[in-house]
Amino acid sequence: MFGDRQKATREQSHFLARITVLVLCGLCVLGFLTVRIVYLTVGRGQQLFDYSEYNMLRRDKIPAPRGTIEDRYGRLLAISEPRFNLSVNPYKVRKEQMAETLERVAALCPQAVIPPLESVMKLKRSPRRLPLAVNLTMAEALPLMERQAMLPGLHVEQTFARAYPCGRVAAFLTGYVSAILENEVQGRLEAGYDLDDTVGKASLESKYEALLRGEKGTQIVRRDAFGFLLDSRVESNAVPGSKIVLTVDVDLQTAACNLLKDQSGVIVAMDPRNGEVLAMASSPGFDAGFPEQAGREGNSSWNKAIRSGYAPGSAFKIVTASAYLLAGGSTERTYYCYGTGSSMGIQNRPYMQCDAKRSHGEVNLRRAITVSCNMYFFDVAANRVGLDKLIETGSVFGFGQPTGIGLGAESPGQLGAPGATNLADLHMLAVGQGLLILATPLQIVNAYCALANGGTIFVPQVVKRMVLASGEVAESAPVEVSRIPWTPAQWAILLEDFRNVVADTRSGTGRNAGFDPAMKVAGKTSSAERATSQGKVTDAGFVCFAPCDNPEICVYVLLEGVGHGGEFAAPVAKQFLDEYYRLKKTQR
């Protein structure tokens, strides 16, 4: 009996021990579960919730088409074309399903770059997408879009690519777009951009970036636990960017580019009645669709029309003549030109000569402009006007300051210089050369627009109107900068004088261009020497407007390093005006 009692006690102890162990194990399991639940709900709760939400519901952005840029007649210079990007996301997708998806993509889209399956599946625990192809056209992406619901893990996203139908023709006007640079990431992100967005980098694309970019929309996409697309709905529509209509005529712009061809130079055309730019060509140029090629030989993204300073040469004589008239000078006063500076009692100044050192004889203002007599303007500047008055008048014409056209960085040129000047500086300024004057082609054509319209200097305009996404239209209006204070008689004298440059068939420096007399062209030749690493060259220039009694177009042609303006630049201006009038008759 005693033995049975001991046995019962031992069994009871073993039972209690087992119960205790079981309770402790249960408590450990319960504790582990509690800790795990706390970790998952508190520590990683938000992350896991995001993964779950991402797996079922995803809010995607809907890209907005960038606003178009058009010429004055509605022809497209910059557009946004629909494109599609392919990517895969293996999150919650079985390996065999992903293998099938990749196989179908490879068969339906030869442009796609298919990574190894193992590389894709390494991202299984991440919501990050792996790109397969970008910038697909609708035709290239459509087979996959039709089957997207049956291809787990595949994402087809619409985007837009900027395209420039005119290529090189309007690149300096439109500018171009490119990816966000590393040094501007922070600022762009704060402004609401995504890292894969493109932004305007030059000219109008850059200046009007805020209006052109539009506003992205959002859509809710729902997928099942295996990554199959269930449905999607638009939460907010994308708002397209604003449309910009230019003052430029793409036909004239094309004509200007074709006339320059491979010749380094500039052609700018403006409407003198309101300052609207009709064409602006700079050579060499670049294709706005491939801006990365701008640095290659034969290409350049440097817009010479607004960024390069040239000696204006005899085109600057409009300033010297105006300063003389405004100072009370008489158009009938004469000066005898011997062709060199010896007639002024000045020796050994090789710059003091007329063309080919030829004597023009007795000249007045009208004759001096017609034959482009340097000696006459040397005398006017030194003995009738003076440096201060010449610089003051040049400033009123807009030299030495940016025009304000708004196409990006613009050179102010140069008018005058700090420090002491001498008689040689004054002489050279009077004929548009030397150390005191540099001008952009746009400044020169703008100055002659003032001669054409009676004395008003406008801010050159390239934007005619903007059509906002709301439908509101913002029209541009002419902006007056200054007025040349000619009297009506003085203006009439200058108009006739510059008309004779072309109309005088015996001695006018622009006579050889062969303008149709019916055009009534008035203008001025210019030939300016420039030092280069290969020696001195002569830039040929010619500026003109027509018809002189009611001007509607003003043109400046600059050809680098070819020779005299009357021989080389004036014929190009003639061809440009011929095209202008042909288009006016046939298309307008």
PyMOL commands that set and color helices and strands:
alter all, ss='L'
color gray80, all
select helices_A, chain A and resi 2-43+45-56+95-108+117-121+138-150+171-174+182-190+203-207+209-212+250-260+291-295+304-307+313-326+341-344+355-357+365-371+374-385+387-396+423-430+441-453+488-503+511-513+517-519+565-586
alter helices_A, ss='H'
color red, helices_A
select strands_A, chain A and resi 57-62+69-70+76-88+130-136+154-163+177-179+198-200+217-223+229-236+243-246+265-271+276-283+335-337+361-363+414-415+437-438+456-458+463-467+473-475+480-483+522-532+535-546+553-559
alter strands_A, ss='S'
color yellow, strands_A
deselect
rebuild
show_as cartoon
